[in-house]
């Protein structure tokens, strides 16, 4: 702990040197229903630590996310800073609940403190996957109602992996939830274990020196996290719980202020919340945060899979597991913005055409019928285990048998290593295609496909200033 504190204190001058600006955060409410949305300002905050971002890459050219925000000079119209991101509200809009009622969610937009007033512009995707402005706000960093965080940090950040100046590194923060006072050492051990696994997975393995990783948590009164579907309720450090949108495995925080007010005491651009539970679950929102059950037998997989959503905006490639939301109406297959899913099979315009294996037919053959026949029985057994509240060990064993079947089915196939267009992705059995037969975003495989790896590297470059 003393070494971690020393590294943290030594890192702060690096953050503050060379005119690093303060970090400004705009907290807002984003609400509406299935067809309408609106925004409202909650507050503007100057966070306690300097801006950790790369001054050489202020503009996001990745074209990722449901939304894009821009910080604009009102006099010249120049864009000073921009980032793509996604939201919990954007997912909620595609649920059945959104068809019946209105709801709002907390969100935050963070950027380097400008020298004077700026215009904050928020854009959403239009029907062609382009951008349309949906909200704007004048932000004056010197306004009297801007809050300055003066309270002392509730806990000391732990340096998990330190590679250098935050301005030229990806800054990942591991937050903990569900750890009681006598479990804080377990939190640190979980964080170190899961980060170590992340750096065994390509391309994080090759790019580990482009990352700084911190860990931070505060104790909760009683060990564990809430799982309302089983009657389990616990006080939370971050607002995290299972059963988001009625999905038993979907674990998120809808209390944005709770986790932001903890995270602001460490340098971060990305956040993964690891929570003290053995029950399989997690979630990931691009540019917001990801979560993973730290004590699940599949914790390492969950950590990387959900981080793929949060960090790189990777789509889920699976389609046989139930989800609470639907990104495509029946019969409609709009082109996804995510880099690893498509409705297009034209090799001349396919989004990953530069990675296509020469001579590969599109769509690309794979044992789809056999896979789906197995999954019908497998998913029924999965539902039974949850309905009967069977021990978590039974779910873990089911997942092991599932992956063994998939590996035995896929490994001998002629197209097991090619990059093509394999039908079945983005929660849909037909009309959407994934790049390769196996991928960490499709099954509980241990590696990303070539397209996902490329997508991850693009974001590493954006934040580290690395190779482009």
Secondary structure, DSSP 8 states (H G I E B T S, - for coil): -HHHHHHHHHHHHHHHTTT--EEEEEEEEEEE-SS-EEEEEEEEEEEEEE--S-TT--S--S--SSEEEEEE-TTT--EEEEEEE--HHHHHTTSHHHHH--EEEEEEEEEE--SS-EEEEEEEE-TTS-EEEEEEEEE-TT-TT-EE--S--SS--EEEE--S-GGGSEEEEEEEES--GGGHHHHHHHHHHHHHHHTTSTTTTTTGGGEEEEEE----SSSS-BBGGGTB----SS-EES-GGG-TTB-EE--HHHHHHHHTTS--SEEEEEES--S--EEEETTTEEEEETTSTTHHHHHHHHHHHHHH-------SS--S--SS-TT-----SSTT-BS---TTT-TTGGG--TT--SS----HHHHHHHHHHHHHHHHHHHHTT--HHHHHHHHHHHHHHHHHHHHTSTTTT--S-EEEETTEEEEEEESSS--TTTSS-SS--HHHHHHHHHHHHHHH----
